[in-house]
Amino acid sequence: MICNEADRKFKFIEEPLKERLKKNSITNILYFILTFPLLFFLTPLILKYVGKEVYGIWVLTGTILIFIELFANMQMSSSVSILVPKFDPQKEEKDINEICNTLIVFYFVISVIVGVLYLFFKNDIISIFFKIDKQNIETTHFILTVSIYFFLINFIITGFAYLMGGFNIFYINNILHIIIGYIRAALMVFVLFTGYGIKGIVIVQMTTTLFESIILAFFTKMVFPPLRIGFKYFSLTKLKIMLGISIKLLFSRIAVQINNNIDKLILGYFLNPVIIAYYQLGSGIAKYITSVPEMLGVSSLLPAASELKTKKQSEKIIILYNRVNKYIFFIALLLCSGFIIFGREFINLWLGKGYDDAYIALTILSIAYTLGVAGLVAMNLLNGMEKINETMTVSIICAIINIILSVILTKFYGLKGAAFGTLISMGLGAILYYILFYKIVQSHLNLIDVLIKPLVCILLAFVCNYFIEKQIGENINWILFFGKIIIFSIIYFLMANFVVRQFDDYDRDIIKNYIPFLKIIK
């Protein structure tokens, strides 16, 4: 009876790892599919009501928040994912409570420091990064101030959700993301139609994010019932351990965020929010490629690798490395080629004429982000195996190169230079992570399955699309556009299955049962 009560008490945590990973991956896919249309519905609406410059100000504010989170978090959340699996939740609840409370106290102190620093330097931030007309100065102050202070409050509360991540439970977050995403979109439409403009958009964005984090805090208590909150659970020893891990992980995260976002900050410094708006429109589409690893649950790899290493099952990490990359690139290369081939037509139908710069950014960044995902699997697996110094070294190299290239190329070539700087640094990062993983694990990536077979399928699908376009000419509408995309995708999948034999029986069994790649560790 006691055993049954204990099982019910820890029903989320005691689920087999493969079941948790299955739910994480499936809900990630659902999140990707169900929220995918929201960007394309909201963006032209926001542009219409607030204009390109104000839209660019909002985008640049979001980029600043990304870097505040990067340095405020210091990858303490990832250290939780590494440390929590080392403790038995039923026997060592005190240690887990200390980890959670130490994280929250750390976040609180950092948030207070950031809030005070913003008060002193907000005018400097605006003068450096926001080259704006005088009539938008007050709007910029509002967007930046409200966004930062709401973010800092939310930042403290997210410490609870990171504890769930330590137990490799992300599916609750994913489901809530979907629900809040649609509520947020509906409220944004409402505030635009009622005349509240960008200020209404900011309030909706930040309050719904805060509301989501509060709900997740309650779910954390359900996942880990012995959770207790109080300063007495703060542990200086745990803080030292967490900082020791997180500081090393921080450089890997810095490299990722610099690759994905530093270009917009540099564009803000050298150019203006209008150019940032064009750049964001292209990168906003291209970044769906970077969502593919997340969609397939790559965030689960870090705690999974830690758990497998603890259980002395390191050989399964090699299986994960090849299978995960194969599935990621199968989707990422399809998206990349689709964005390049159909991107111009889509932007013209979506936003109208006059957005050629957005298509240029889309084309270059689609290739850049596809190369970028190549290093994510290796980085997460190696961090989970606590090979943190090695990934830190690679990340530092990539970050420095990206900053140098972005500054130089943006100064001389503007939007194109910023995009090419990202492309070069991400390509180099992918190569370095490949070499690093091989050096440590002694396992080559199966480039035939991961890269060559999908490229062959894309080539065949492109040839078919070429002949279709010759027949229909340049007169394009939404029906013809989506018809071409569907045909292109069907040919790609058919070629992968019947011509190049991309998937074996084991893969088909995974797909047939709606269980993504991480069932491999069974």
Backbone torsions as a table, in degrees:
resi	resn	phi	psi	omega
1	MET	NA	-44.5	179.0
2	ILE	-62.2	-40.4	179.8
3	CYS	-61.9	-41.9	180.0
4	ASN	-65.3	-40.2	177.9
5	GLU	-63.9	-39.1	178.1
6	ALA	-65.3	-40.7	178.9
7	ASP	-62.3	-41.8	179.6
8	ARG	-67.2	-37.3	-178.7
9	LYS	-63.2	-38.3	-178.0
10	PHE	-112.2	37.7	-172.8
11	LYS	-63.1	-31.9	179.0
12	PHE	-72.9	-45.4	-174.3
13	ILE	-73.6	-35.4	-174.4
14	GLU	-80.7	-3.1	173.3
15	GLU	-60.0	143.4	176.6
16	PRO	-56.6	147.5	-178.2
17	LEU	-55.1	-41.9	-177.8
18	LYS	-62.7	-31.0	178.3
19	GLU	-72.9	-40.4	177.2
20	ARG	-63.5	-42.1	-180.0
21	LEU	-66.5	-36.4	177.2
22	LYS	-60.7	-48.8	-179.3
23	LYS	-65.4	-39.6	177.6
24	ASN	-58.3	-47.7	-175.3
25	SER	-69.2	-43.2	-179.0
26	ILE	-63.7	-44.5	180.0
27	THR	-70.1	-29.4	173.4
28	ASN	-62.8	-43.3	178.7
29	ILE	-63.8	-43.8	178.3
30	LEU	-61.1	-42.2	178.6
31	TYR	-60.1	-44.6	-179.4
32	PHE	-61.4	-48.2	-175.9
33	ILE	-68.2	-45.4	-172.3
34	LEU	-76.8	-28.6	-179.5
35	THR	-97.3	-9.0	-179.2
36	PHE	-52.9	-43.4	-176.9
37	PRO	-70.7	-19.2	-172.9
38	LEU	-62.6	-41.7	179.1
39	LEU	-57.7	-45.8	-174.1
40	PHE	-74.6	-21.3	175.3
41	PHE	-82.9	-42.4	-173.4
42	LEU	-79.7	-37.0	-172.5
43	THR	-57.6	-54.2	179.6
44	PRO	-62.4	-29.8	179.0
45	LEU	-67.8	-46.4	179.1
46	ILE	-64.7	-42.7	177.5
47	LEU	-58.7	-40.8	-178.5
48	LYS	-64.6	-40.6	-173.2
49	TYR	-87.8	-27.1	-175.2
50	VAL	-114.7	-19.0	-179.7
51	GLY	89.3	164.3	-174.5
52	LYS	-66.9	-40.7	-175.8
53	GLU	-67.7	-46.3	179.6
54	VAL	-65.8	-37.6	175.3
55	TYR	-60.2	-42.5	177.6
56	GLY	-63.9	-37.3	176.6
57	ILE	-61.6	-43.9	179.0
58	TRP	-62.8	-44.0	179.1
59	VAL	-62.0	-44.7	-179.0
60	LEU	-65.3	-36.0	175.3
61	THR	-61.8	-42.8	177.0
62	GLY	-60.7	-37.3	177.8
63	THR	-66.3	-40.4	177.2
64	ILE	-62.9	-40.2	177.8
65	LEU	-62.0	-36.6	178.2
66	ILE	-60.2	-42.4	-178.8
67	PHE	-76.0	-30.4	173.7
68	ILE	-64.0	-45.1	178.8
69	GLU	-62.5	-38.7	-178.7
70	LEU	-58.8	-49.5	-175.1
71	PHE	-86.0	-25.1	176.3
72	ALA	-74.1	-40.8	179.8
73	ASN	-70.1	-39.6	-178.5
74	MET	55.0	26.1	-179.0
75	GLN	62.3	24.1	173.6
76	MET	-62.1	-32.3	178.5
77	SER	-63.4	-37.2	178.1
78	SER	-70.7	-34.0	176.7
79	SER	-64.0	-32.0	174.6
80	VAL	-62.9	-41.9	-179.9
81	SER	-64.2	-27.7	179.2
82	ILE	-84.7	-38.7	-173.8
83	LEU	-80.8	-42.5	-174.0
84	VAL	-58.0	-43.3	179.7
85	PRO	-61.6	-13.2	-179.2
86	LYS	-80.1	-12.3	-176.2
87	PHE	-111.7	144.0	175.0
88	ASP	-80.8	115.5	-175.6
89	PRO	-63.4	-22.9	-179.5
90	GLN	-87.0	-22.2	-176.1
91	LYS	-114.7	-20.9	-175.5
92	GLU	-126.4	44.8	-177.2
93	GLU	-64.7	-29.4	179.4
94	LYS	-61.3	-43.1	179.8
95	ASP	-64.0	-41.6	-179.8
96	ILE	-66.7	-40.5	176.2
97	ASN	-62.5	-37.8	178.2
98	GLU	-65.7	-39.4	178.1
99	ILE	-62.3	-48.2	-177.8
100	CYS	-63.7	-48.1	-177.7
101	ASN	-68.2	-36.3	176.3
102	THR	-63.1	-40.9	177.9
103	LEU	-61.7	-46.4	-176.3
104	ILE	-67.1	-41.4	176.9
105	VAL	-62.6	-42.6	178.1
106	PHE	-60.1	-46.1	178.7
107	TYR	-60.9	-39.8	-179.4
108	PHE	-62.8	-47.4	-179.3
109	VAL	-62.2	-45.6	-179.8
110	ILE	-62.7	-39.5	-179.3
111	SER	-64.0	-41.0	177.7
112	VAL	-62.8	-44.1	180.0
113	ILE	-62.1	-46.3	-179.6
114	VAL	-63.3	-41.8	179.6
115	GLY	-61.0	-41.3	178.7
116	VAL	-68.2	-43.5	179.3
117	LEU	-61.1	-38.0	179.5
118	TYR	-63.8	-38.5	179.1
119	LEU	-57.5	-38.2	-176.7
120	PHE	-81.9	-29.5	-169.7
121	PHE	-117.8	10.7	-175.9
122	LYS	-63.6	-37.9	179.3
123	ASN	-66.6	-37.1	177.5
124	ASP	-65.5	-40.7	178.9
125	ILE	-61.1	-44.1	-178.4
126	ILE	-67.1	-41.8	-178.1
127	SER	-68.4	-30.2	-178.0
128	ILE	-78.8	-45.3	-169.0
129	PHE	-105.6	-15.4	-174.2
130	PHE	-114.6	94.0	175.8
131	LYS	-86.8	88.6	-167.7
132	ILE	-126.0	162.3	173.0
133	ASP	-70.3	153.3	-175.5
134	LYS	-60.0	-33.8	-176.9
135	GLN	-68.1	-13.1	-179.4
136	ASN	-104.5	7.3	-179.3
137	ILE	-65.7	-45.6	179.8
138	GLU	-63.6	-39.9	178.1
139	THR	-62.7	-40.9	179.0
140	THR	-63.5	-43.5	177.3
141	HIS	-58.0	-44.7	-178.9
142	PHE	-63.7	-50.6	-177.8
143	ILE	-58.0	-47.9	-175.1
144	LEU	-68.8	-45.6	-176.1
145	THR	-67.2	-50.7	180.0
146	VAL	-60.6	-44.0	-178.5
147	SER	-61.8	-45.1	-175.9
148	ILE	-68.1	-44.6	-176.0
149	TYR	-73.3	-36.6	173.3
150	PHE	-64.8	-39.3	179.2
151	PHE	-60.8	-43.2	-177.5
152	LEU	-65.5	-38.0	176.0
153	ILE	-64.2	-46.1	179.4
154	ASN	-63.8	-36.2	-177.6
155	PHE	-58.2	-40.6	179.7
156	ILE	-64.9	-43.5	-175.6
157	ILE	-69.8	-28.1	-178.5
158	THR	-65.1	-13.2	176.7
159	GLY	-56.4	-32.1	177.9
160	PHE	-65.6	-45.3	-177.9
161	ALA	-63.6	-31.8	179.4
162	TYR	-67.5	-25.7	174.5
163	LEU	-65.4	-39.5	175.2
164	MET	-61.6	-38.4	177.0
165	GLY	-61.8	-33.2	177.1
166	GLY	-63.0	-29.9	175.5
167	PHE	-88.7	8.5	-178.8
168	ASN	60.2	41.0	176.7
169	ILE	-117.3	99.2	179.8
170	PHE	-111.6	-11.9	-171.5
171	TYR	-68.6	-28.6	176.3
172	ILE	-65.2	-44.3	176.4
173	ASN	-58.5	-44.4	-175.9
174	ASN	-62.7	-44.0	179.8
175	ILE	-63.3	-44.2	-179.9
176	LEU	-66.1	-36.6	176.2
177	HIS	-56.5	-42.0	-178.9
178	ILE	-63.5	-49.1	-177.6
179	ILE	-62.7	-49.3	-179.2
180	ILE	-65.6	-33.9	179.1
181	GLY	-58.0	-44.0	179.8
182	TYR	-73.8	-36.0	175.5
183	ILE	-63.1	-43.8	179.7
184	ARG	-61.4	-45.0	-179.3
185	ALA	-61.8	-43.1	179.7
186	ALA	-63.3	-41.6	179.6
187	LEU	-68.3	-35.5	177.6
188	MET	-63.8	-42.4	177.1
189	VAL	-61.5	-41.8	-179.1
190	PHE	-61.5	-48.1	-176.4
191	VAL	-68.6	-30.2	176.5
192	LEU	-69.0	-45.5	-178.7
193	PHE	-68.4	-26.5	179.9
194	THR	-92.2	2.8	170.6
195	GLY	90.5	14.8	-179.6
196	TYR	-85.3	-9.7	172.5
197	GLY	58.0	-146.7	-174.2
198	ILE	-68.4	-29.4	178.4
199	LYS	-64.4	-39.9	176.3
200	GLY	-65.4	-38.8	178.1
201	ILE	-60.6	-45.2	-179.1
202	VAL	-63.6	-45.7	-179.9
203	ILE	-60.6	-45.3	179.7
204	VAL	-62.0	-47.0	-178.0
205	GLN	-58.4	-47.2	-172.7
206	MET	-78.5	-38.2	-179.4
207	THR	-70.1	-38.5	178.2
208	THR	-68.2	-34.5	175.7
209	THR	-64.4	-42.9	178.5
210	LEU	-64.6	-42.5	178.9
211	PHE	-61.0	-40.7	178.3
212	GLU	-62.4	-43.0	-179.0
213	SER	-65.9	-36.7	177.9
214	ILE	-64.0	-42.1	177.4
215	ILE	-62.5	-42.5	179.7
216	LEU	-62.4	-31.9	177.8
217	ALA	-62.2	-39.7	177.6
218	PHE	-68.5	-38.1	177.7
219	PHE	-65.4	-31.8	178.6
220	THR	-60.5	-38.9	177.5
221	LYS	-64.2	-34.6	177.7
222	MET	-69.9	-38.8	-179.7
223	VAL	-68.5	-42.1	-178.6
224	PHE	-126.1	82.9	-175.0
225	PRO	-55.3	-32.6	179.5
226	PRO	-73.4	6.7	-177.3
227	LEU	-59.1	130.0	176.3
228	ARG	-129.0	144.4	-178.7
229	ILE	-118.3	130.6	178.1
230	GLY	169.4	151.8	-177.0
231	PHE	-65.0	-23.1	-179.2
232	LYS	-66.5	-17.3	178.3
233	TYR	-89.2	-3.8	175.7
234	PHE	-67.3	134.8	-177.3
235	SER	-128.2	118.5	178.0
236	LEU	-65.5	-35.3	177.6
237	THR	-62.6	-45.4	179.1
238	LYS	-64.5	-37.4	179.7
239	LEU	-61.5	-43.5	179.4
240	LYS	-62.7	-42.5	179.2
241	ILE	-64.1	-46.1	-178.2
242	MET	-64.2	-41.9	178.4
243	LEU	-66.1	-36.5	178.7
244	GLY	-60.3	-37.8	178.2
245	ILE	-78.3	-46.0	-171.0
246	SER	-67.3	-36.7	-178.9
247	ILE	-62.9	-37.7	177.1
248	LYS	-69.1	-39.9	178.3
249	LEU	-68.8	-26.6	-174.4
250	LEU	-57.2	-39.7	-176.2
251	PHE	-66.0	-34.4	175.9
252	SER	-64.7	-42.2	-179.9
253	ARG	-68.8	-37.9	177.4
254	ILE	-58.4	-43.8	-179.2
255	ALA	-60.9	-43.7	-179.6
256	VAL	-62.5	-47.3	-177.1
257	GLN	-70.0	-35.2	175.9
258	ILE	-64.0	-45.7	178.7
259	ASN	-58.9	-37.6	-174.2
260	ASN	-88.6	-22.9	-168.3
261	ASN	-135.5	-17.6	-175.2
262	ILE	-63.5	-26.9	-178.3
263	ASP	-60.7	-36.6	-179.4
264	LYS	-71.1	-36.5	176.2
265	LEU	-64.1	-41.1	-179.5
266	ILE	-68.9	-37.6	174.8
267	LEU	-62.0	-38.5	177.3
268	GLY	-64.4	-37.3	-178.7
269	TYR	-70.4	-43.9	-174.9
270	PHE	-89.7	-32.2	-172.4
271	LEU	-118.7	-120.3	-174.9
272	ASN	-157.3	167.7	-177.1
273	PRO	-61.2	-25.5	179.1
274	VAL	-64.9	-45.4	176.8
275	ILE	-62.5	-38.4	177.3
276	ILE	-61.9	-37.6	178.1
277	ALA	-60.7	-46.9	177.0
278	TYR	-59.9	-45.3	-177.8
279	TYR	-62.7	-42.6	-179.4
280	GLN	-65.3	-37.5	179.4
281	LEU	-61.0	-41.2	177.3
282	GLY	-73.6	-46.5	-177.9
283	SER	-70.1	-29.9	178.9
284	GLY	-61.8	-35.8	175.4
285	ILE	-75.9	-48.3	-176.6
286	ALA	-60.7	-30.5	-176.5
287	LYS	-69.1	-11.1	173.4
288	TYR	-63.3	-21.5	174.1
289	ILE	-65.2	-40.2	179.2
290	THR	-70.3	-15.1	176.5
291	SER	-79.2	-15.5	-177.8
292	VAL	-60.4	-49.5	177.1
293	PRO	-59.2	-41.0	178.4
294	GLU	-64.4	-41.2	179.7
295	MET	-59.8	-37.3	-179.7
296	LEU	-89.0	4.8	172.6
297	GLY	86.1	31.0	-178.1
298	VAL	-64.5	-23.5	177.2
299	SER	-64.1	-21.0	177.9
300	SER	-75.3	-14.3	-174.8
301	LEU	-67.4	-36.7	-177.3
302	LEU	-62.8	-56.2	177.4
303	PRO	-66.6	-29.9	178.7
304	ALA	-65.7	-44.6	178.7
305	ALA	-64.0	-37.6	177.4
306	SER	-63.2	-43.1	-179.8
307	GLU	-67.5	-42.9	179.3
308	LEU	-64.7	-39.3	178.2
309	LYS	-65.1	-41.3	178.4
310	THR	-62.2	-35.9	-179.5
311	LYS	-87.3	6.7	179.2
312	LYS	58.6	45.0	177.1
313	GLN	-120.3	44.2	-174.0
314	SER	-64.9	-24.0	-179.0
315	GLU	-63.4	-26.5	179.9
316	LYS	-72.9	-17.6	177.0
317	ILE	-65.6	-35.6	177.9
318	ILE	-65.2	-40.0	177.8
319	ILE	-62.9	-44.0	177.6
320	LEU	-57.9	-44.5	-175.5
321	TYR	-56.2	-48.5	-177.5
322	ASN	-75.1	-45.0	-178.2
323	ARG	-66.0	-44.5	-178.5
324	VAL	-61.7	-46.8	178.7
325	ASN	-61.7	-37.5	179.3
326	LYS	-61.9	-45.6	-178.4
327	TYR	-69.7	-38.7	179.9
328	ILE	-63.2	-48.7	-176.5
329	PHE	-71.5	-27.0	176.1
330	PHE	-59.3	-40.0	179.4
331	ILE	-85.6	-42.6	-175.5
332	ALA	-62.8	-41.0	179.8
333	LEU	-69.0	-33.5	175.3
334	LEU	-63.6	-47.1	178.9
335	LEU	-63.1	-44.2	-178.6
336	CYS	-58.8	-50.3	-179.3
337	SER	-65.2	-38.0	178.6
338	GLY	-64.7	-41.7	178.9
339	PHE	-63.3	-39.4	-178.9
340	ILE	-71.1	-44.9	-175.6
341	ILE	-72.6	-42.9	-173.0
342	PHE	-107.7	0.4	-173.3
343	GLY	-61.0	-44.8	-177.7
344	ARG	-63.4	-44.7	178.6
345	GLU	-61.3	-41.8	-178.8
346	PHE	-62.8	-47.3	-178.0
347	ILE	-62.7	-40.0	179.1
348	ASN	-64.7	-39.7	178.0
349	LEU	-73.1	-35.4	-174.0
350	TRP	-77.6	-49.2	-172.6
351	LEU	-114.8	-15.1	-176.6
352	GLY	97.5	-176.0	179.9
353	LYS	-73.3	161.1	175.0
354	GLY	96.3	13.1	179.9
355	TYR	-120.4	38.8	-179.2
356	ASP	-61.7	-35.7	178.5
357	ASP	-62.5	-33.2	177.6
358	ALA	-64.8	-38.9	178.9
359	TYR	-69.2	-37.5	176.8
360	ILE	-60.1	-46.7	178.1
361	ALA	-61.9	-41.4	179.6
362	LEU	-60.3	-45.0	-177.1
363	THR	-64.1	-51.2	-177.0
364	ILE	-67.0	-43.1	-175.7
365	LEU	-74.0	-25.4	175.3
366	SER	-60.7	-43.7	177.1
367	ILE	-67.6	-42.1	-178.2
368	ALA	-61.5	-47.7	-177.1
369	TYR	-69.7	-30.2	176.0
370	THR	-65.6	-41.9	175.1
371	LEU	-65.7	-36.1	-177.6
372	GLY	-63.0	-37.4	-178.4
373	VAL	-68.1	-15.3	-179.1
374	ALA	-62.8	-30.4	-177.5
375	GLY	-90.6	-11.6	-172.6
376	LEU	-67.4	-41.4	-178.3
377	VAL	-63.7	-48.8	179.2
378	ALA	-60.5	-43.2	-177.6
379	MET	-62.8	-46.4	-178.8
380	ASN	-66.8	-40.8	179.3
381	LEU	-65.8	-43.7	-179.3
382	LEU	-67.5	-38.0	176.4
383	ASN	-64.9	-39.7	177.0
384	GLY	-64.1	-29.7	176.6
385	MET	-84.4	3.6	179.3
386	GLU	65.5	30.7	170.6
387	LYS	-91.7	58.7	-168.8
388	ILE	-77.5	-38.1	-179.5
389	ASN	-59.7	-39.0	-178.1
390	GLU	-67.3	-47.0	178.6
391	THR	-66.7	-33.4	178.1
392	MET	-61.5	-42.0	-179.3
393	THR	-62.6	-47.3	178.5
394	VAL	-60.8	-42.6	-177.6
395	SER	-64.1	-40.0	179.0
396	ILE	-62.5	-44.7	179.2
397	ILE	-58.8	-47.8	-178.3
398	CYS	-64.2	-41.2	-178.9
399	ALA	-63.8	-44.2	-179.8
400	ILE	-63.1	-45.5	-179.7
401	ILE	-61.9	-42.6	-178.6
402	ASN	-63.0	-44.9	-179.7
403	ILE	-61.9	-46.0	-178.9
404	ILE	-61.8	-48.5	-178.8
405	LEU	-64.6	-42.3	-177.6
406	SER	-63.5	-43.0	-179.6
407	VAL	-64.5	-49.7	-176.5
408	ILE	-65.6	-50.3	-175.2
409	LEU	-69.9	-35.6	178.4
410	THR	-67.3	-40.7	-179.2
411	LYS	-60.0	-39.5	-175.1
412	PHE	-96.2	-27.0	-173.7
413	TYR	-125.2	5.3	174.3
414	GLY	63.4	-134.2	-176.2
415	LEU	-58.1	-44.9	179.8
416	LYS	-62.5	-40.5	179.9
417	GLY	-63.2	-41.7	178.6
418	ALA	-61.4	-42.3	-179.2
419	ALA	-67.4	-42.5	-179.7
420	PHE	-68.6	-32.6	175.5
421	GLY	-60.7	-41.7	177.0
422	THR	-66.2	-41.0	180.0
423	LEU	-60.4	-47.9	-177.6
424	ILE	-65.1	-45.7	-176.5
425	SER	-68.5	-37.1	178.9
426	MET	-69.0	-38.2	177.1
427	GLY	-63.0	-43.1	178.3
428	LEU	-64.6	-40.8	178.9
429	GLY	-61.0	-40.7	178.9
430	ALA	-61.1	-42.7	179.8
431	ILE	-65.0	-44.0	-178.6
432	LEU	-64.7	-40.4	178.9
433	TYR	-68.1	-34.8	175.9
434	TYR	-61.4	-47.2	-179.9
435	ILE	-63.8	-41.4	-178.3
436	LEU	-63.8	-45.3	-178.7
437	PHE	-63.7	-41.5	178.8
438	TYR	-64.0	-40.7	-178.4
439	LYS	-62.9	-37.5	-176.3
440	ILE	-85.8	-43.8	-172.8
441	VAL	-100.0	-15.0	-178.7
442	GLN	60.2	46.5	178.9
443	SER	-137.2	122.5	176.3
444	HIS	-78.4	149.5	172.2
445	LEU	-78.9	136.2	179.3
446	ASN	-76.1	87.7	-173.9
447	LEU	-67.2	-25.7	179.0
448	ILE	-64.8	-49.0	179.5
449	ASP	-72.8	-39.8	-173.5
450	VAL	-75.0	-39.4	-170.3
451	LEU	-119.8	-52.3	-169.7
452	ILE	-68.6	-47.5	-178.9
453	LYS	-60.5	-46.8	176.6
454	PRO	-61.0	-37.7	179.2
455	LEU	-65.0	-37.5	176.1
456	VAL	-62.2	-44.1	179.0
457	CYS	-63.0	-39.4	178.3
458	ILE	-64.5	-42.7	179.4
459	LEU	-59.7	-45.3	179.6
460	LEU	-65.3	-40.6	178.5
461	ALA	-66.9	-35.7	178.9
462	PHE	-66.2	-40.9	178.6
463	VAL	-59.9	-44.7	178.0
464	CYS	-62.5	-41.0	178.9
465	ASN	-65.1	-35.2	179.1
466	TYR	-60.1	-45.6	-179.7
467	PHE	-69.1	-31.5	176.6
468	ILE	-66.2	-43.6	-179.9
469	GLU	-66.0	-31.7	176.6
470	LYS	-63.1	-30.4	-178.3
471	GLN	-81.5	-39.0	-173.9
472	ILE	-91.5	-15.0	178.4
473	GLY	73.9	-157.9	-174.4
474	GLU	-92.2	-8.8	178.8
475	ASN	-74.9	109.1	-173.8
476	ILE	-125.5	142.1	172.9
477	ASN	-136.9	178.4	-175.3
478	TRP	-60.9	-37.6	-178.0
479	ILE	-65.5	-48.4	178.9
480	LEU	-64.9	-38.4	-179.3
481	PHE	-60.6	-52.1	-179.4
482	PHE	-68.4	-29.7	175.6
483	GLY	-61.9	-43.9	178.7
484	LYS	-64.7	-40.0	179.7
485	ILE	-64.1	-42.9	-179.8
486	ILE	-63.0	-44.7	179.6
487	ILE	-63.5	-44.4	178.9
488	PHE	-57.8	-45.2	-178.1
489	SER	-67.9	-41.6	180.0
490	ILE	-62.1	-45.0	179.0
491	ILE	-61.2	-41.6	179.2
492	TYR	-59.0	-47.9	-178.3
493	PHE	-68.6	-39.6	179.1
494	LEU	-64.9	-43.0	178.4
495	MET	-62.5	-40.7	-179.2
496	ALA	-63.7	-36.2	-175.2
497	ASN	-84.2	-40.7	-170.6
498	PHE	-106.1	-23.2	-175.0
499	VAL	-99.2	-58.3	-176.7
500	VAL	-92.9	-6.0	177.8
501	ARG	54.2	56.1	-176.3
502	GLN	-64.0	-35.4	-173.6
503	PHE	-115.0	137.7	176.8
504	ASP	-93.6	-175.4	-176.9
505	ASP	-62.7	-34.9	-179.9
506	TYR	-65.3	-41.1	177.8
507	ASP	-63.1	-44.3	-178.2
508	ARG	-63.3	-36.5	178.1
509	ASP	-64.2	-40.2	177.7
510	ILE	-63.4	-48.1	-177.6
511	ILE	-66.6	-42.1	-177.6
512	LYS	-60.5	-35.1	-178.7
513	ASN	-93.9	11.9	178.2
514	TYR	56.9	33.0	177.7
515	ILE	-113.7	111.4	-179.1
516	PRO	-65.7	-173.1	-165.6
517	PHE	-54.6	-27.5	-170.3
518	LEU	-74.9	-0.6	171.4
519	LYS	-68.3	-11.7	179.7
520	ILE	-55.1	-33.8	-172.8
521	ILE	-77.1	0.7	179.0
522	LYS	-56.8	NA	NA
